[in-house]
Amino acid sequence: MDTERFKDFGENVRRIRVAAGLSQIVIAERMGIDQGNYSRLERGTAKPTLQTLFRLSEALECEPYELLLPTDLAPLIALVKPL
């Protein structure tokens, strides 16, 4: 179950980054980490701390909860997120 949660997290990170038209390198620089560590977040192989979650949401300009949703619910955010 935990593995699936980290996979969902990584998929959400990637989806939000791609939708914003940003590269992994740009987000990694905004977070102050190297691209390899950022890539692990997107692949779901890293176990981010709460601090990393907040830094990532700032770098992606999204709310932290958007990163934590199960992937089958993530598309619904566009329907309820304020413009």
Buried (B, 14 or more C-beta within 10 A) or exposed (E): EEEEEBBBBBBBBBBBBEEEEBEBEBBBBBBEBEBEEBBBBBBBEBEBEEEBBEBBBEBBEBEEEBBBBEBEEBEEBEEEEEE
